[in-house]
Amino acid sequence: MTITSYAQNFEDVILLRALKHVKNGCYVDIGAQDPVGDSVSLAFYEQGWRGLHVEPTPHYAQKIREARPDEVVVEAAIASQEGTITFFEFPDTGLSTGDEIIARQHEAEGFKIRQMHVPCLPLSHILDSLNGRDIHWLKIDVEGMEEQVIDSWSPSTARPWVVLVESTKPNSTEPSFEGWEPKLLALGYEFVYFDGLNRFYTSVECKELKSAFGAGPNYFDHFVLTALSPFCFTLNAEITQLQLEMAHLRQQLTTRTDQVVQLQDALNATQAEAAVQRAEFAQAADAWERTSATLTSDIAAKQQIITSYEIQLKTMSQELDAVYRSSSWRITAPLRSAVTRLKRLRSKKFKSSGSQPSSNSGLNPTDERSLSTLQSGSEIQSPSLASSGGKTAPLSNGPAMSKLIVIDQLDTSAETESVQRIYRQFTRSRKQALENK
């Protein structure tokens, strides 16, 4: 089974190796300090063990009570007599002590010191309070007061199976066990192991435990460390750095989250605006389609009208072309030319006389109507026919038109010289056209 080591120097690993066969054992921790950090007892507590803690610092004593409500916590220092002593606390360290000389040395090194008075009692009272119960291990870590603790052991006859005592001066590798080790040996203990910081002793009544000591903590002890272990300093530094980076990333994430919220709001607004624009566009497209259909229909109708006009224009063009190619048009060409010359002569005559010209020079109204009829090629009405019903014969009937009709028409209009001259010219032109034909 793998265990978790919380102790400063693997003290719990060594003790569990020797006492692994004990179930629900008991311990006494003198100078317990924190219930987790550098705790020798926590690994046993997790295995179901229970014990007694002695801690004179009020802060740490309260922490142990809160973390281990089912264990005994004695808030006092250990001394040869019961009463009070001056105690020197160094907050947030394991250097607090009742030895003033050691305390002043720490103060000189820059540690913050706080002096107080705490209750004290001998170790014998602590051991006897367990009423003869087996104590499987006793730890003494009192920062230079180890000898006073051992001196206060008697007259108790309690003999823990294993005793471990911090055996170097505080923050030093210099040994400090010469003064108290003989006294511990005299109580019935044998030295079995030194881990560089603590010396381990077994009771002479528990010789079978000696074989468990010798090798230091190793792979076969099946343990793991916590992040609080000083052996994880590099890992702890990396973890601290990662924690800082994570805090920074969380801050960035919070900022980005705020930005995402803002962008989402903007997106929602844009989508709403786009929806409105799509609706307006759909309406405009529908209106355009209706307009386009109407325009297409109008264009089709107008195209039909244009096509009709084109057909009419083509028909009229063909008819006009037929007129231009007709015999009547060729026969009346000299007459049209004569009329044109007559108009020119009349214009010159009246310009020279200074009088206002009438519609035709030298002609009375009747002559003018006759001349206009001849010029335009329209119908010429015969007087004889007019009296019989007013029917007309068109000039465009060509050569078949009766000469008498024209003569009668002209004779009844006037006996003027100009009309006779026009008639003679028309007659010659018509005769010539007939001969050419």
Phi, psi and omega in degrees: 000133180275136178245162176255127180265126179250346188290159184295320187229036178064026178300323180294327180294315181295316181294319179294327176298317182284330188245023185294342181276351182272133178251135177053050182285186183227144180221160174231121184246105179268116186084052187290323183058237188282144180286349181235299183296125180059024182279129175278336187269340188298320179299323177288321179301319179292341177269003178101001178285157173221153184202203184231137182242138174243118182213113184281340182282120183304320183300310183287326178301319179291322178298319179294318179300317182291322182280330184231071184294345181262016178238164181269132178237121177254113181271086185194167173258161178259126179215173183291337181229156177278139182158227177225155176223163174279130183237142184244112183261137174243096188305143176063025175223173174257026186260359182300139186206162173261002179268113185293323180300313179295321181298318180292329177295317178295321179296320179295333179278000175104003179282142178284129185245146175225122184264138181208170174249131181232155176291156178217156178203158182286157179299328182301323178295322180293312183295319181288340180292346180271001171056047174079005179292144178298129175254113187278332170207150178231126178247135178235113179220090188235022172052063174095355181254018184302318183296321179295323180295313181294325178297332182269007182295309181289151011269014181297141178261004179295135181231095175305150182294318181229138176236131174235136185227133174297125192238017173234156178294152184307132179057036183208157174265003181289126182297148180222021187262354186301323185285323185256340183300317179302324179294322179291319178298324180292340178278358176105037180236156178236139177286134181230339186196143174231126184258010181099343180228318183242152172249133183256140180226144175244148177293145179295346178275354181233054182298333182296343180279343186299326183293341181283345182259156179139294178280145177285179178302136184210182185304324185283356175277351173052064179227161175231161182258161173263167179293342180279350183294138177296341178283353178253030185301311181297317178297319179297320178298318178295320179297317178300316179297318178296322178297319177296316179296321178296320177298318178296318180293323177297321178296316177298320180297319178298316179298315180295323178299317177299319179295320179298319179299315179297316179295323179296319177298316179297320179296317179299317179297318180295318179296320178297315178297320178296322178297318178297315180296322178297319178297315178298319179296319179298318178297315180296320179295320178297316178297320179296319179297318178297315178299317180298319179297318179296314180296322179297318178296316179297318180297319179298317179296315180294327178295322176296318178297315180299318179298318178298315178297320179297320179295316179298318180297321180293319179297314179296323178296319178295319178296318179296321179296322178295322177298314181298332182264001183281161179291324180300317180297320180289324182291321183276358181303314179297323180296318179296323179292321180293319179298317179299318181291324180298318178297322181293316181298316179301319181297319181293322183296313183286332174295321181286328180274343179081005180266163183279125181288148173273188185296327176217132185295125175074009183246143173278174182305323181294321178295321181297319180295321180294315180298320179295322179296316179295321183294318185274346181076018180278183184294144175246122185269128178277136179299319181297323180282328180296324181287341182259014176142352174078020178286152183243157175238121183290145176294335183288001178287357172080213186296339183288349180296134184288133179295327183294327180298315180295318182297313180299320180300314183289322183294321181284344179281307182187161178252034184282157181292323183293321180292320178298319179296319179297318181296317180299317179297319180297320182296315179299316181297318181294319180298314180298320180295321179293321178295319180294327181289000000 
